C-alpha cells in the first residue's frame, strides 16, 4: 500500500457510536421477535467554529467522515492543515480545527443539491471543475482481480447482513482485489467520504486502487472517486447519464451491475483485460 509521509498528524477522538439497536418486530407468523436495526444520528460538522453541514450517519467512523467530507468538497487541500478533530455525541457535533485557519471565500455560497441519499450537497464549482483531475492512465484492471474483489465483498462480514438499511463502500488493491478499507453508512456518500478521510490519515494513494460501492454511480460519486485518485470504479448497482459522461471525460474505467460473474463495462474498456486475453480459463 503506497504511503505518503504525514509531517503533522491531527489529534482525533475515537468516538464511534453503537452501530445497531434491538427493536421488536412482528414476523409473517404474527410472532414478536427481537430484530437488529442500523443506527442513525445527526452529526453537525464545524470547521474552525463555522457550521458547514449536518450529516445523517451510522456513526462508525465520524472523524474520518468529517475529514473525508472536507477533502471531497475541496474545503481543505491536505491532511496537514488539520490540527484536531473532536466528536461530541452529546451535542451531535464534530469540530475540525485547522492549524492556521482556512479561507473559504465564496465556496459555501454556491450549493448544488445532488441525488445523494437524503439529498447530498456539493459546494462551489466542484461539479464543473473536473478538467483539473488527472487519473493514472496506464493502469490495467484484470477480470480475475474484479472477480476476486466481488468475492471478497460478498464474503465480507458486513453489518448490512445483520441490520440492512446501509450502503457499503470498499477500497481495494488493483493487484489482487484485497480489501483495504470497508465502510458502511446510511448513505453511500458518507461511506465514500469516510474512506477518503482514512486514506488521508494513513497517507494512502488511490492511483493503484479500485473503489467499490453498493450504490448507484452518480456524477458526484464519480467525481469523489476521481479526487481520491482512483482510476477504477465498480458498483453492484447502475449509473446515471451524468455519471457516465463525467467518467468518460475523466478517462475512468466504470463498471456497473457487478454481481457474481456478471458485469457491464460502461467507460474505460480499453484498460480492462478479459481472462481470455490473459489465457486464464
Secondary structure, DSSP 8 states (H G I E B T S, - for coil): --B---SS--EE-------EEEEEEE-TTS-EEEEEEE--EEEEEEETTEEEEEEEE--SSHHHHHHHHHHHTTS-S-GGGEEEEEEETTTTEEEEEESS----TTTTT-EEE-SSTT--EEETTTTT--TT----SS--EEHHHHHHHHHHHHTS--THHHH-S-EEEEEEETTT--EEEEEEESSHHHHHHHHHHHHHHHTB--TTEEEEESS-B-HHHHHHHHHTT--EEEESS-B-HHHHHHHHHHT-EEEEEEETTEEEEEE-GGGEE-HHHHT--
